[in-house]
Amino acid sequence: MILQSLAGLPAFLVYFCTGLIAIVAYLFVYTRITPHNEFQLIRNNDPAAAIALGLSLLGFVAPLVSAIAHSANVLDCLIWATIALIVQIVVFFLVKVPVPNLSAQIAAGELAPAIWLGLSSLAAGLLNAACMIY
């Protein structure tokens, strides 16, 4: 019975590791695209940076979860993860339209722009995840 339960362990490990790699890749790319240095700001106890990056990460992970659940294979999952990453980058630039100095405000610790960016990223990620259900 235990062996039967563990039969899916190899697939779990492959998709879990794929998800972790996708998350690391997302954080690497996203933090290079944004003008402010999220990790340095977070190390300096800037809650605005933590909120913006954390919600953006959730906005990426939501479609990643959908891709893992609905993909035909790991390559398919990685393709959809890449699409999710692109969506989040597009959202970052769209959110800057009404708030042109968004990065400077986040770097200054201002919460309203960080919440605007973070929740916009999350909303786009949830919409992205729902659209991946085919």
C-alpha positions in Angstrom: 0.0 0.0 0.0 2.8 2.4 0.8 4.7 1.6 -2.4 1.5 2.2 -4.3 1.2 5.6 -2.6 4.8 6.5 -3.5 4.4 5.5 -7.2 3.8 9.1 -8.1 6.9 10.3 -6.2 9.2 10.6 -9.2 6.7 12.7 -11.2 6.1 14.8 -8.1 9.9 15.4 -7.7 10.3 16.3 -11.4 7.4 18.8 -11.3 8.4 20.2 -7.9 12.0 20.8 -9.0 10.7 22.2 -12.3 8.5 24.6 -10.3 11.4 25.7 -8.1 13.7 26.2 -11.1 10.9 28.3 -12.8 10.6 30.4 -9.6 14.3 31.0 -9.4 14.4 32.0 -13.1 11.4 34.3 -12.6 13.0 36.1 -9.6 16.3 36.4 -11.5 14.7 37.9 -14.7 12.1 40.0 -12.9 14.5 41.6 -10.5 16.8 42.4 -13.4 14.0 44.1 -15.4 12.9 46.4 -12.6 15.0 49.5 -12.0 14.9 49.1 -8.2 16.9 46.4 -6.4 14.2 44.4 -4.6 16.5 42.1 -2.6 18.7 44.9 -1.4 15.6 47.0 -0.4 14.2 43.9 1.4 17.5 43.4 3.2 17.2 47.1 4.2 13.7 46.4 5.7 11.7 48.2 2.9 8.2 46.8 3.2 7.2 48.3 -0.1 9.7 46.2 -2.0 8.7 43.1 -0.1 5.0 43.6 -0.8 5.6 44.4 -4.5 7.9 41.5 -5.1 6.0 39.0 -2.9 2.7 39.7 -4.6 4.4 39.6 -8.0 5.8 36.2 -7.1 2.3 35.0 -6.3 1.2 36.4 -9.6 3.7 34.2 -11.3 3.2 31.1 -9.1 -0.6 31.0 -9.7 -0.2 30.3 -13.5 2.8 28.1 -12.7 0.5 26.0 -10.5 -2.1 25.8 -13.3 0.7 24.9 -15.8 1.9 22.1 -13.6 -1.6 20.8 -13.0 -2.7 20.9 -16.7 0.5 20.4 -18.7 1.0 17.4 -20.9 4.7 17.1 -19.9 7.5 19.1 -18.3 8.4 20.9 -21.6 4.8 22.1 -21.9 4.9 23.2 -18.3 8.1 25.2 -18.9 6.6 26.9 -22.0 3.6 28.1 -20.0 5.8 29.2 -17.1 7.7 31.3 -19.7 4.4 32.8 -20.8 3.6 33.6 -17.2 6.9 35.3 -16.7 6.3 37.4 -19.8 2.8 38.4 -18.6 4.3 39.6 -15.3 6.9 41.7 -17.1 4.2 43.2 -19.3 2.2 44.0 -16.2 5.1 45.7 -14.6 5.4 48.1 -17.5 1.6 48.6 -17.8 1.3 49.5 -14.1 4.0 52.1 -14.6 1.8 54.0 -17.1 -0.3 55.7 -14.5 2.5 55.8 -12.0 5.7 56.7 -14.0 8.0 57.0 -11.0 6.8 53.6 -9.5 10.3 52.2 -8.9 11.5 55.3 -7.2 8.5 55.3 -5.0 8.9 51.6 -4.1 12.6 52.3 -3.4 11.6 55.1 -1.1 9.4 52.7 0.9 6.0 54.1 -0.3 3.4 51.5 0.1 0.6 52.6 -2.2 2.6 52.1 -5.4 3.9 48.8 -4.1 0.4 47.6 -3.3 -0.8 48.8 -6.8 2.0 46.9 -8.5 1.7 43.8 -6.3 -2.1 43.4 -6.6 -2.0 44.2 -10.4 0.6 41.4 -10.7 -1.5 39.0 -8.7 -4.7 39.9 -10.6 -2.9 39.3 -14.0 -1.5 36.1 -12.6 -4.9 34.8 -11.6 -6.4 35.7 -14.9 -3.4 34.0 -16.6 -3.9 30.9 -14.5 -7.6 30.7 -15.4 -6.8 31.0 -19.1 -4.4 28.1 -19.0 -7.2 25.6 -18.2 -7.9 24.0 -21.5 
